[in-house]
């Protein structure tokens, strides 16, 4: 390797400067009087933690304190490449990125601290037809956001990045305003702003103990003294596990070795009049940007080549580790270096002056863990950041708003720390971190599945019976069938942006449920028991609906204080004051935390128990479901005896269980709740009893299509004084500006799934929220938000799919009546029902 002594010396001097200035700021802080109390204590002085104290203080929160164990930026921040981008494939994370960039643009003016922010733009390079589809897919998910993003041709790419070899380039996704920022300067500017608004930053101040008090506060122990805090926020980067362990939590975060290469001056770069945009070569799996008059590029190795620092997961971070680096390994990334040299030929003659190899924290799915933690009062996390620089500003604002307003400003459930639980053991975390790192630039298909670390211990009692003939999906640790194979089917996971191998089999399953009877494994549902003297009062407070009577069920919504829907829950009163609450698998602990918080803060005399892993659930649906069940139980299953939305304790094949007459397919059906050890017995009895009736399995893809056809949405009647009632009344009085419309459209080999852009007269007017193909009506369906004036039945708009706009018509919902509605109409017409 060639070295540049001058630049190496600069890097060394710069590191010393950072070290000295941080120590000076820390010393001056510790000379102040140590605070005994604080509203919020943030643990960790990387860019994320400092951003949070900046935003809290700026929002007017008094007594905000940050504790840093050594120096600000120690850990991952100081050595980060500092990339900033508007782009993110996730809809909600785009908001985080957008806010961060807008904050960084004005931070220097606000604080007087230079941040070293460069905004030459960035280009994601597509060099295969599938990659072009991916860019088109992302464009339709961005048009309805303020994010500046454009699909550009190779000629435009060459104009923006003249040093690029465009022989293999087919298209690019261009984000003007993207770029890179100096992580150290950014953190110092945020720290200056935090102090300016009244926050205190103490360092070195390692946290040595955390003790909860009976009233929900925390005693935070450090060598300098103890602080009593209303809440604590773990923002400790790769020390997050150590902080969590102080209170018995095992956070699923693990450091990975990430390398980037810095070159000496490249004459062709130095000769340019404008800074090069950042490029991301998706097939080569690396990023590349200008660094002064040279280049900096960082690859993401495949999972079998990347390196985990798994010893830190087991044994903790070595004492004293802070601004150290790992030994570099150029051989490990040579495959990507060669790709970069082919794409940017001037690299072939460039001298490498530095290879940085440092720890970056990964969560299993590469998304951070942001928000309050379930089962631990007033303990929040902002950890697991693989891209902490671009996330810091937006996450700091998001958490600050949540803390100040007592509700999240928008939905970010994909980053909820409670999406993980005890099933995320070391083997799982390591396998998923390897996969996530290696898949950094993998094609982002709809309905993506990743298979490392699966299955966890969360499998239903019939998983092994279904696995050989099912395409499994992963839901919060659970395996659940998406669709089932038959002889002659094209089997396996074959993702695509268009209709793929599951399209026809899912149609077969829809017909099964509409014409015969199907069974679906619903075990992954989140399930809670609520009982006690105040259970009715608690549920009256929690839900914007009446509390169901004993033996009945309803669908209820938990609202935030401002009237936003926080969760949708099926509520059943099993016995006097005893309730079963059912929620989606992805929101199990997210919803449980909300319920527990209200129960504790409202001082309700109740017991809330999570029975998710103890109870198996089978759904039985279709016109023959009643006939099949009747063969296995003495309970009268007729419509007159077992009404819709009623619950009864019955025996099926000798197994005691609770049957609720409800089905999200909209067809005649029941959900059967039993001890998990009995699931296989009941399943096998159903399949045997239903042979003459054509019984078979169906999966979640078919259920989603059937649900959409029925247009399922429902709000309860006017109940007691529930959370968010006043806000909801204000919204109603002010009137809505947009409305959820039901759209039908004819497409060609591609269907909506949600988050696509809706156009009218060449202007963006809304977005879809969900979508699927309707096998019963032979067309695509979607729900989408539109301005009130465009919600008239028959109104035509356009929905963009893979770069093409399809005519969509606002239609009366539902397209297919639910079974209870059909039965009611049949009775009204004088017909008979079983």
Buried (B, 14 or more C-beta within 10 A) or exposed (E): EEEBEEBEEEBEEEBEEBBEBBBEBBEEBEEEEBBEEBBBBBBBBBBBBBBBBBBBBBBEBEBBBBBBBBBBBBBBBBBBBBBBBBBBEBBBBBBBBBBBBBBBBEBBEBBEBEBBBBBBBBBBBBBEEBBBBBBBBBBBBBBBBEBBBBBBEBEBBBEBBEBBEBEBBBBBBBBBBBBBBBBBBBBBBBBBBBBBBBBBBBBBBBBEEBEBEEEBBBBBBBEBEBBBBBBBBBBBBBBBBBBBEBBEBBBBBBBBBBBBBBBBBBEBBEEBEEBBBBBBBBBBBBBBBBBBBBBBBBBBBBBEBBBBBBEBBEEEBEEEBBBEBBEBBEEBBEBBBEBBBBBBEBBEEBBBBBBBBBBBBBBBBBBBBBBBBBBBBBBBBBBBBBBBBBBBBBBBBBBBBBBBEEBBBEBBBBBBBBBBBEBBEEEBBBBBBBBBBBBBBBBBBBEEEBEBBBBBEBBBBBBEBBBEBBBBBBBBBBBBBBBBBEEEBEBEBEBBBBBBBBBBBBBBBBBBBBEBBBBBBBBBBBBBBBBBEBBBBBBBBBBBBBBBEEBBBBBBBBBBBBBBEBBBBBBBBBEEBBBBBBBBBBBBBBBBBBBBBBBEEEEBEBEBEBBBBEBBBBBBBBBBBBBBBBBBBEBEBEBEEBEBBBBBEBEBBEBEBBBBBBBBBBBBBBBBBBBBEBBBBBBEBBBEBBEEBBBBBBBBBBBBBBBBBBBBEEEBEEBBEBBBBEBBEEBEEEEEEBBBBBBBBEBEEBBBBBBBBBBBEEEEBBBBBBBBBBBBEEBBBBBBBBBEEBBEEEBEBBBBBBEEBBEBBBBEBBBBBBBBBBBBEEEEEEEEBE
